[in-house]
Amino acid sequence: LDIHDFNAIQTNFRATFKNYKKIINIVTGSGEIGSDSAVAASGRYYKATTPSGYSVNPDEKLFKTDNLEVINISLRCKSTGKPIDKKEIWKNELEKYLADDKVMVILHIVDSSKLGYRMDFVEDIKSLNRQYSKRLLTVIDACQSRADISRIRQYLKYGCMVIITGSKFEEGPPFSGATIIPEMITDSLTKEDFVFFPDGLKNFITEYDVSGSIKDMLSEHLPSWMNCGLMMRWTCALINWQNYRSIEQEYRNRMVREWIANFLNLAKQYPDLEIFSGGEAQQGAVGDLNSIISLKIIYHDKPIQIDDARTIYHLLFKDITLHLPEVQGNEKCSVLKQRFLIGQPVNLGHFAVLRVALGAKLVCRIEKYGMENILKDDKALLLKLSLILKHYDKIRKNYKRK
């Protein structure tokens, strides 16, 4: 399952089985969450193949309804790319629609975006859930898995659903997602709420993918096939999860903070790299810091656009010695052979950023091999990036990205 599948599931869960004249899905963090989230949030398929293997038409609805509307809210200024406080915008939208007691709102709040940005409105969420408990479903997007467990428990305590993956901070395989549903929601549901269970969801979840009282309520509707791939991917992710959390919390947080500080200092040595974000204080995150470092690449005195960012992203993962024969024999040549897999670039409108994200396996490697050994790889990554930029005009003439 992809995280977009869970956006579709949350849209269907509970809301479609009630007699609302309209369902409003407010998706915050547009552009910094999964690229197809808006499509999935509208209850439509976003690609041609489902986890069941059944082929569908992208953009086709999973269920029949004409009363669902999606509102996308960006968290960033279009000109600078910097975060801006859109709290009043989504709150005003939410309260405007909830003034009609025949309307239900699904509110999608980002705990950590692709750039590590967090909408830190926990108290607002607590108050809103209490005020509109029957018609507001708050969903916390914690898919980066960079929130401390205590913070996740707090969200659940306030009645929020939480969507997570094992493929980001946990560094497990992709397409491993899950939705955590708090008891205050499941306790309010009965089998009657699922009488009109959409057939489209049977392509995404099976009887093996749910637990607790929800499983009993859905027993008549869910297929019996087992998504072995999903279970295997989660097994790999949980191994990393357990290894990371076997390290004493204070010690691992200290390693996180030390690595971030060291990487930021290394990046500052390169004039063609500008630190856009990373290392900001974030209470309740790993190390209490934003552990995703975003780099703005300056080329010919201008920040690069998304197409060039994608090309550089791919070049970092390739042996590019053949593209630069004049560098061979140089002591720097060895880094051209090394392969570095970093976070996919993010388009911020007038420019794009490359991301270097701390993960659970990296923290475990720091504990095992020491900080200096890990920083050797980081130095090699930054050196290769610098060499690519130095010779970029020549490389991109002969390089075709597949």
C-alpha positions as a printed NumPy array, in Angstrom:
array([[  0.   ,   0.   ,   0.   ],
       [  1.108,   3.52 ,  -0.816],
       [  0.337,   6.353,   1.576],
       [ -2.047,   7.748,  -1.062],
       [ -4.141,   4.606,  -0.598],
       [ -4.651,   5.604,   3.01 ],
       [ -5.714,   9.093,   1.991],
       [ -8.433,   7.402,  -0.018],
       [ -9.334,   5.126,   2.887],
       [ -9.629,   8.   ,   5.356],
       [-11.943,   9.765,   2.895],
       [-14.246,   6.769,   2.835],
       [-14.005,   5.827,   6.483],
       [-17.104,   6.789,   8.408],
       [-17.994,   9.839,   6.328],
       [-19.573,   8.109,   3.336],
       [-21.838,   6.006,   5.511],
       [-23.576,   8.947,   7.141],
       [-26.301,  11.092,   5.689],
       [-24.261,  14.238,   5.05 ],
       [-25.173,  16.471,   2.18 ],
       [-21.504,  17.384,   1.772],
       [-18.102,  16.115,   2.865],
       [-15.238,  18.638,   2.794],
       [-11.699,  17.267,   2.815],
       [ -9.244,  20.033,   3.793],
       [ -5.723,  18.912,   2.817],
       [ -2.981,  21.094,   4.271],
       [  0.629,  20.902,   3.13 ],
       [ -0.131,  20.885,  -0.585],
       [  3.123,  20.341,  -2.502],
       [  4.927,  18.881,   0.522],
       [  3.066,  15.629,   0.914],
       [  2.573,  12.788,  -1.567],
       [  2.15 ,  14.196,  -5.058],
       [ -1.116,  12.317,  -5.637],
       [ -2.619,  13.031,  -2.225],
       [ -5.179,  15.485,  -3.578],
       [ -6.457,  12.895,  -6.071],
       [ -6.671,  10.182,  -3.41 ],
       [ -8.311,  12.568,  -0.943],
       [-11.135,  13.083,  -3.438],
       [-11.838,   9.349,  -3.328],
       [-10.384,   8.614,  -6.768],
       [ -7.779,   6.142,  -7.991],
       [ -4.458,   7.842,  -8.698],
       [ -2.767,   5.055, -10.67 ],
       [ -3.818,   2.13 , -12.834],
       [ -2.91 ,  -0.763, -10.538],
       [ -4.219,  -1.429,  -7.026],
       [ -2.569,  -3.56 ,  -4.292],
       [ -4.922,  -6.405,  -5.207],
       [ -3.514,  -6.388,  -8.742],
       [ -6.856,  -5.284, -10.144],
       [ -6.528,  -2.721, -12.94 ],
       [ -8.509,   0.503, -12.726],
       [ -8.783,   3.764, -14.584],
       [ -6.809,   6.56 , -12.885],
       [ -9.078,   9.383, -11.741],
       [-12.053,   7.011, -11.519],
       [-13.979,   7.156,  -8.223],
       [-13.619,   4.388,  -5.673],
       [-17.212,   4.932,  -4.625],
       [-20.248,   6.716,  -5.976],
       [-20.684,  10.151,  -4.482],
       [-21.083,  13.672,  -5.708],
       [-20.946,  15.332,  -2.305],
       [-17.187,  15.286,  -1.699],
       [-15.052,  18.4  ,  -2.144],
       [-11.285,  18.727,  -1.615],
       [ -9.657,  21.987,  -0.539],
       [ -5.851,  22.131,  -0.876],
       [ -3.918,  24.584,   1.293],
       [ -0.223,  25.267,   0.722],
       [  2.021,  25.994,   3.689],
       [  4.565,  28.11 ,   1.826],
       [  4.981,  31.524,   0.261],
       [  4.974,  31.196,  -3.538],
       [  7.839,  33.644,  -4.047],
       [ 10.261,  32.638,  -1.266],
       [  9.255,  29.042,  -0.55 ],
       [  9.41 ,  29.816,   3.177],
       [  6.72 ,  28.492,   5.568],
       [  3.842,  30.789,   6.366],
       [  1.177,  30.439,   9.034],
       [ -2.017,  29.378,   7.272],
       [ -3.743,  28.454,  10.52 ],
       [ -6.465,  31.072,  10.2  ],
       [ -7.165,  30.072,   6.608],
       [ -7.916,  26.427,   7.304],
       [ -9.666,  27.255,  10.582],
       [-11.913,  29.758,   8.818],
       [-12.641,  27.263,   6.044],
       [-13.386,  24.541,   8.583],
       [-15.689,  26.666,  10.735],
       [-17.461,  28.073,   7.666],
       [-18.476,  24.631,   6.478],
       [-19.208,  23.184,   9.905],
       [-21.714,  25.976,  10.513],
       [-24.034,  23.749,   8.459],
       [-24.921,  20.711,  10.567],
       [-25.385,  18.622,   7.41 ],
       [-21.709,  18.982,   6.476],
       [-18.797,  16.83 ,   7.641],
       [-15.147,  17.952,   7.437],
       [-12.021,  15.821,   7.174],
       [ -9.004,  17.884,   8.263],
       [ -5.579,  16.661,   7.094],
       [ -2.817,  18.133,   9.304],
       [  0.904,  17.678,   8.575],
       [  3.151,  16.618,  11.46 ],
       [  6.234,  16.534,   9.247],
       [  6.308,  17.439,   5.57 ],
       [  8.892,  16.415,   2.959],
       [ 11.018,  19.339,   4.168],
       [ 10.429,  18.537,   7.829],
       [  7.965,  21.392,   8.307],
       [  5.354,  20.845,  11.007],
       [  1.955,  22.431,  11.563],
       [  2.176,  22.661,  15.334],
       [ -1.445,  23.283,  16.279],
       [ -2.046,  20.511,  18.805],
       [ -4.132,  22.611,  21.187],
       [ -6.286,  23.912,  18.324],
       [ -6.901,  20.351,  17.172],
       [ -7.869,  19.313,  20.691],
       [-10.373,  22.161,  20.966],
       [-11.839,  21.663,  17.475],
       [-12.279,  17.916,  17.935],
       [-14.128,  18.544,  21.18 ],
       [-16.365,  21.199,  19.623],
       [-17.209,  19.305,  16.422],
       [-16.686,  15.71 ,  17.558],
       [-19.613,  14.336,  15.54 ],
       [-18.767,  16.044,  12.242],
       [-14.998,  16.579,  12.251],
       [-12.482,  13.853,  11.487],
       [ -8.916,  15.057,  12.067],
       [ -6.169,  13.079,  10.349],
       [ -2.539,  13.633,  11.334],
       [ -0.062,  13.003,   8.532],
       [  2.895,  11.558,  10.439],
       [  4.187,   9.685,   7.407],
       [  7.745,  10.907,   7.844],
       [  7.743,   9.003,  11.184],
       [  9.786,  11.796,  12.759],
       [  7.46 ,  12.303,  15.726],
       [  8.207,  10.786,  19.118],
       [  5.84 ,   8.012,  20.216],
       [  4.573,  10.212,  23.053],
       [  3.436,  12.783,  20.479],
       [  1.6  ,  10.133,  18.456],
       [ -0.168,   8.994,  21.626],
       [ -1.183,  12.591,  22.29 ],
       [ -2.779,  12.859,  18.854],
       [ -4.703,   9.624,  19.445],
       [ -5.792,  10.842,  22.886],
       [ -7.342,  13.893,  21.213],
       [ -9.317,  11.671,  18.844],
       [ -7.145,  12.071,  15.731],
       [ -6.477,   9.35 ,  13.214],
       [ -2.746,   9.062,  12.436],
       [ -1.295,   7.87 ,   9.122],
       [  2.268,   6.536,   9.14 ],
       [  4.727,   4.758,   6.861],
       [  7.745,   2.569,   7.462],
       [  9.664,   3.922,   4.475],
       [ 10.758,   7.393,   5.61 ],
       [ 12.643,   7.864,   8.885],
       [ 12.441,   4.102,   9.513],
       [ 14.209,   3.535,   6.15 ],
       [ 12.132,   0.47 ,   5.383],
       [ 10.894,  -0.494,   1.893],
       [  8.474,   1.84 ,   0.081],
       [  4.739,   1.183,  -0.045],
       [  4.443,   0.373,   3.65 ],
       [  1.68 ,   2.449,   5.189],
       [ -0.818,   2.209,   8.029],
       [ -3.611,   4.167,   9.667],
       [ -3.937,   4.241,  13.462],
       [ -7.536,   4.806,  14.582],
       [ -8.151,   5.961,  18.183],
       [-10.565,   4.081,  20.398],
       [-12.871,   7.068,  20.779],
       [-13.674,   6.693,  17.065],
       [-13.909,   2.91 ,  16.902],
       [-16.037,   2.827,  20.065],
       [-18.566,   5.138,  18.409],
       [-19.027,   2.873,  15.375],
       [-21.237,  -0.141,  14.77 ],
       [-21.709,  -2.598,  11.917],
       [-24.577,  -0.454,  10.675],
       [-22.092,   2.306,   9.846],
       [-20.544,   0.015,   7.231],
       [-23.663,  -1.279,   5.527],
       [-22.738,   0.542,   2.302],
       [-19.066,  -0.409,   2.245],
       [-17.536,   0.755,  -1.086],
       [-16.411,  -2.132,  -3.269],
       [-13.402,  -0.086,  -4.393],
       [-11.792,  -0.351,  -0.967],
       [-11.605,  -4.123,  -1.32 ],
       [ -8.704,  -3.546,  -3.708],
       [ -6.743,  -1.895,  -0.88 ],
       [ -7.475,  -3.585,   2.436],
       [ -8.161,  -7.18 ,   3.424],
       [ -9.252,  -8.911,   6.603],
       [ -5.559,  -9.309,   7.515],
       [ -4.903,  -5.561,   7.371],
       [ -7.254,  -4.48 ,  10.178],
       [ -7.471,  -5.312,  13.837],
       [ -9.616,  -4.801,  16.936],
       [-13.304,  -3.951,  16.772],
       [-13.01 ,  -2.531,  13.241],
       [-12.071,  -5.99 ,  11.997],
       [-15.272,  -7.464,  13.423],
       [-17.377,  -4.661,  11.941],
       [-15.85 ,  -5.148,   8.492],
       [-15.745,  -8.956,   8.535],
       [-18.62 ,  -9.24 ,   6.041],
       [-17.037,  -6.808,   3.597],
       [-13.275,  -7.428,   3.489],
       [-11.718,  -9.956,   1.079],
       [ -9.695, -12.871,   2.441],
       [ -6.637, -12.546,   0.174],
       [ -3.417, -11.718,   2.013],
       [ -1.18 ,  -8.816,   0.982],
       [  2.08 , -10.652,   1.74 ],
       [  4.178,  -7.88 ,   0.175],
       [  2.786,  -5.303,   2.596],
       [  3.519,  -7.563,   5.57 ],
       [  7.056,  -8.25 ,   4.394],
       [  7.747,  -4.556,   3.851],
       [  6.467,  -3.699,   7.316],
       [  8.582,  -6.501,   8.811],
       [ 11.718,  -4.915,   7.323],
       [ 10.688,  -1.451,   8.535],
       [  9.987,  -2.694,  12.064],
       [ 13.471,  -4.221,  12.316],
       [ 14.944,  -0.755,  11.765],
       [ 12.366,   0.714,  14.158],
       [ 13.35 ,  -1.737,  16.903],
       [ 17.107,  -1.356,  16.367],
       [ 16.83 ,   2.423,  16.588],
       [ 14.705,   2.347,  19.738],
       [ 16.96 ,  -0.196,  21.412],
       [ 19.411,   2.711,  21.793],
       [ 18.828,   4.744,  24.94 ],
       [ 16.703,   7.77 ,  23.994],
       [ 18.926,  10.516,  25.384],
       [ 21.969,   9.008,  23.684],
       [ 20.296,   8.617,  20.274],
       [ 18.893,  12.162,  20.466],
       [ 22.399,  13.424,  21.17 ],
       [ 23.685,  11.571,  18.091],
       [ 20.891,  13.061,  15.989],
       [ 21.727,  16.606,  17.087],
       [ 25.459,  16.058,  16.601],
       [ 25.026,  14.68 ,  13.078],
       [ 22.767,  17.559,  12.027],
       [ 25.224,  20.147,  13.374],
       [ 28.159,  18.469,  11.612],
       [ 26.381,  18.135,   8.272],
       [ 25.247,  21.76 ,   8.329],
       [ 28.833,  22.87 ,   9.01 ],
       [ 30.133,  20.725,   6.133],
       [ 27.537,  22.1  ,   3.707],
       [ 28.419,  25.684,   4.613],
       [ 31.923,  25.131,   3.181],
       [ 30.494,  25.013,  -0.36 ],
       [ 29.491,  28.425,  -1.795],
       [ 27.191,  26.821,  -4.389],
       [ 25.089,  25.198,  -1.642],
       [ 22.641,  27.226,   0.39 ],
       [ 20.964,  25.683,   3.434],
       [ 17.278,  26.313,   2.908],
       [ 16.027,  24.488,   6.004],
       [ 17.068,  21.853,   8.525],
       [ 18.089,  21.792,  12.166],
       [ 15.224,  23.982,  13.399],
       [ 13.904,  23.218,  16.881],
       [ 10.92 ,  20.846,  16.907],
       [  9.773,  19.605,  20.265],
       [  8.675,  16.001,  20.152],
       [ 10.572,  15.212,  16.932],
       [ 13.631,  12.948,  16.745],
       [ 16.366,  14.854,  18.525],
       [ 13.821,  17.689,  19.006],
       [ 15.057,  19.069,  15.657],
       [ 14.031,  19.097,  12.008],
       [ 16.158,  16.193,  10.761],
       [ 15.594,  16.836,   7.032],
       [ 18.26 ,  19.16 ,   5.589],
       [ 17.142,  20.904,   2.398],
       [ 19.773,  22.375,   0.102],
       [ 19.169,  25.115,  -2.45 ],
       [ 21.644,  24.61 ,  -5.3  ],
       [ 23.1  ,  27.8  ,  -6.761],
       [ 24.21 ,  27.44 , -10.391],
       [ 25.348,  30.399, -12.501],
       [ 24.276,  32.632,  -9.632],
       [ 20.696,  31.308,  -9.719],
       [ 18.901,  28.56 ,  -7.789],
       [ 18.246,  25.499,  -9.934],
       [ 14.772,  24.47 , -11.086],
       [ 13.116,  21.101, -10.574],
       [ 14.29 ,  19.467, -13.85 ],
       [ 17.951,  20.158, -13.084],
       [ 17.412,  19.095,  -9.469],
       [ 16.086,  15.746, -10.67 ],
       [ 19.035,  15.299, -13.03 ],
       [ 21.533,  16.006, -10.235],
       [ 19.614,  13.671,  -7.931],
       [ 20.08 ,  10.843, -10.463],
       [ 23.727,  11.713, -11.13 ],
       [ 24.51 ,  11.385,  -7.426],
       [ 23.354,   7.772,  -7.607],
       [ 25.485,   6.905, -10.636],
       [ 29.138,   6.257, -11.429],
       [ 29.846,   9.333, -13.563],
       [ 33.574,   8.873, -14.193],
       [ 32.949,   8.379, -17.939],
       [ 31.297,  11.791, -18.084],
       [ 34.389,  13.472, -16.634],
       [ 37.538,  11.805, -18.036],
       [ 39.597,  14.93 , -17.308],
       [ 39.008,  14.424, -13.58 ],
       [ 40.35 ,  10.85 , -13.662],
       [ 43.676,  10.512, -11.892],
       [ 42.705,  13.322,  -9.592],
       [ 42.383,  12.368,  -5.915],
       [ 38.751,  13.481,  -6.158],
       [ 38.002,  10.892,  -8.841],
       [ 36.984,   8.166,  -6.393],
       [ 33.886,  10.044,  -5.267],
       [ 32.587,  10.121,  -8.847],
       [ 32.202,   6.337,  -8.64 ],
       [ 30.335,   6.41 ,  -5.347],
       [ 26.548,   6.162,  -5.33 ],
       [ 24.528,   8.357,  -3.002],
       [ 20.773,   7.979,  -2.57 ],
       [ 19.297,  11.099,  -0.994],
       [ 15.754,  12.438,  -0.668],
       [ 13.947,  13.191,  -3.918],
       [ 13.983,  16.891,  -4.858],
       [ 11.03 ,  19.086,  -3.946],
       [  9.697,  21.808,  -6.218],
       [  9.055,  25.086,  -4.403],
       [  7.906,  27.081,  -7.401],
       [ 10.731,  29.434,  -8.364],
       [ 13.369,  26.863,  -7.385],
       [ 13.799,  23.313,  -6.119],
       [ 15.744,  21.811,  -3.223],
       [ 17.65 ,  18.578,  -2.699],
       [ 17.126,  16.828,   0.625],
       [ 19.474,  14.9  ,   2.894],
       [ 17.353,  13.195,   5.519],
       [ 18.518,  11.519,   8.69 ],
       [ 17.083,   8.029,   9.197],
       [ 16.959,   5.279,  11.793],
       [ 19.615,   3.134,  10.099],
       [ 22.02 ,   6.064,   9.957],
       [ 21.665,   6.629,  13.708],
       [ 22.376,   2.93 ,  14.311],
       [ 25.456,   3.171,  12.066],
       [ 26.695,   6.187,  14.017],
       [ 26.36 ,   4.218,  17.241],
       [ 28.195,   1.236,  15.745],
       [ 30.957,   2.893,  13.708],
       [ 31.309,   6.345,  15.248],
       [ 30.436,   9.803,  13.981],
       [ 33.7  ,  10.407,  12.097],
       [ 33.248,   7.338,   9.902],
       [ 29.749,   8.434,   8.939],
       [ 30.889,  11.978,   8.223],
       [ 33.4  ,  10.6  ,   5.698],
       [ 30.444,   9.539,   3.558],
       [ 28.794,  12.937,   4.002],
       [ 32.009,  14.695,   2.931],
       [ 32.185,  12.463,  -0.154],
       [ 28.53 ,  13.212,  -0.989],
       [ 29.06 ,  16.967,  -0.809],
       [ 32.291,  16.743,  -2.809],
       [ 30.594,  14.751,  -5.575],
       [ 27.729,  17.246,  -5.627],
       [ 30.228,  20.097,  -5.937],
       [ 32.072,  18.358,  -8.815],
       [ 28.797,  17.742, -10.641],
       [ 27.983,  21.434, -10.411],
       [ 31.476,  22.445, -11.515],
       [ 31.148,  20.4  , -14.72 ],
       [ 27.381,  20.453, -15.049],
       [ 27.206,  22.193, -18.454],
       [ 29.275,  19.429, -19.99 ],
       [ 27.572,  16.563, -18.153],
       [ 23.999,  17.486, -19.008],
       [ 24.789,  17.774, -22.743],
       [ 25.641,  14.067, -22.85 ],
       [ 23.469,  12.735, -20.037],
       [ 19.92 ,  11.528, -20.573],
       [ 17.895,  10.813, -17.473],
       [ 15.821,   7.652, -17.738]])
